[in-house]
Amino acid sequence: MRVPDAGLVRSVIRGGVRRRIRGYRRRGGILMYHRVIDAAFDPWGICVSPRMFDEQMQVLAEHRSTVDAVSFSADGDAYSRSGERLAVTFDDGYLDNVVAALPILERHEIPATIFVIGNAVGRTREFWWDALERAVLAPTVLPVELEITLGDERHRYTLADGSAEQATDGSAEQVTDGRWRADVDAAVTDRQRLFATLWAAIVVLDPDEQDRAADDLLTWSGQRVSVPRIMVDDNEFAELAAHPLITVGSHTLDHLSLTDLSPRRQRDQIHGGHRRIEELAGRRITCFSFPFGRYDDSAVAAARELGVDIACTSVPEPATVTDDRHTLPRLQALDLDGDAFARWLRDDHRLLRA
Ligand SMILES: [Zn+2]
């Protein structure tokens, strides 16, 4: 048996005490969504099917508990002992937010905040993370060898465990397992390891290098490089910005990993994205969220300089009244039916009054 060291025991106790103290503070929940779509694979758990999203919004509507995310600002009224107030947010600016989510939000009269990447609006190609999923997780068969230039470096990978060829004999389940989660499950097959390795290597590149890597991977895997547009265009953005239920927020210019950038580049990304969204919306924008939930002191300082009411992270906790309004935690809503969604809010987070 492994004997835990005293430092670990102390930190576990501290973590438990901290959670208990947080649990007694006035609180509420900020829900984080990305896409409302039926997805064949979803390694980050960011896709909720339209049917499940409808059931989840039905739960919120029955409790009459939804508020705007900015109600979690300094003088906001979203915090309560019972934790019954919840806000719905979306990140990135996917077209399905307009096509699939908006009619459901309208039917249940639920407000939502959509944090849009500045350079996503009108973008006709995928972002690299969507291309990477399609290139590495979708095909039934992949070439065994991959040689690719990432940034200035040439990389070589081999799919040696058979996860490349296995698919041809019908034993494809492990290879193309749509339930595999990159953030929860261990990478077991070479294909899953390749996905995780490439993701970590591409996230730190510049935008044009990311796009080049995406094209090279799609070509290598035999997938089409160009696909129908999946981000909002100017008109759809304008529809969101004018909609009485929707608040638009900013989400940087290019969705880079802020913690891998210098403070100066962080500021360029955060302020540049905010200006772009304000120009498109034609008015002041009052909320922001950190891409990939990644932030550090200088990124938070740059977000604070925007003068926004709230900035959201992806720390998976309820928001409590003493939290810093520029690093508000958010709970990632998964593809659950209404009952499981309600249980998750109540049992795991003591939100949503019984
Ligand atoms: Zn994002």
Residues whose N, C-alpha, C, O or C-beta is under 5 A from the ligand:
A	BS01	ZN	D91 D92 P291 F292
